[in-house]
């Protein structure tokens, strides 16, 4: 029982998350879903550099300029071990 508890504690210490901010231009709202999909794909790629099997969660999307949108993603996963 104690061994399992220690394994859980080690796994919890390996969990991590970070926020990824992306700004992209989008003139027409009908193109917005494709830009959001591309932003999610790039967030997954960036998360895969630091985490094993990262999960990506959309935190917010805001219009910050005339044709610019800010998308915030939260990437979670187990940290890759540094050797």
PERA-V423589 format. One record per pair of residues at least 12 apart in sequence whose ideal C-beta (glycine too) atoms are under 7 Angstrom apart, sorted by the first residue. I is the first residue (numbers start at 1). J is the second residue. D is the distance in whole Angstrom. If there is no record, write none. Layout:
BEGIN
I | J | D
I | J | D
END
This chain:
BEGIN
14 | 78 | 5
14 | 79 | 5
15 | 78 | 6
16 | 51 | 7
16 | 79 | 5
17 | 74 | 6
17 | 75 | 6
17 | 76 | 4
18 | 75 | 6
19 | 59 | 7
19 | 72 | 6
19 | 73 | 7
19 | 74 | 6
20 | 43 | 5
20 | 46 | 6
20 | 73 | 5
20 | 75 | 6
21 | 70 | 7
21 | 72 | 6
22 | 39 | 4
22 | 42 | 7
22 | 43 | 7
22 | 71 | 5
23 | 64 | 7
23 | 68 | 6
23 | 70 | 5
24 | 39 | 6
24 | 69 | 6
25 | 67 | 5
25 | 68 | 6
26 | 67 | 6
26 | 69 | 6
27 | 67 | 5
36 | 71 | 6
39 | 71 | 5
40 | 56 | 6
40 | 73 | 7
43 | 56 | 5
43 | 73 | 4
43 | 75 | 6
44 | 56 | 5
47 | 75 | 4
47 | 77 | 6
50 | 79 | 7
50 | 80 | 6
51 | 75 | 7
51 | 77 | 3
51 | 78 | 6
51 | 79 | 6
51 | 80 | 7
52 | 77 | 6
52 | 78 | 5
52 | 80 | 6
53 | 77 | 6
54 | 75 | 5
54 | 76 | 7
54 | 77 | 4
55 | 76 | 5
55 | 77 | 6
56 | 73 | 5
56 | 75 | 6
57 | 73 | 7
57 | 74 | 5
58 | 73 | 6
59 | 72 | 4
59 | 73 | 6
59 | 74 | 5
60 | 72 | 5
END
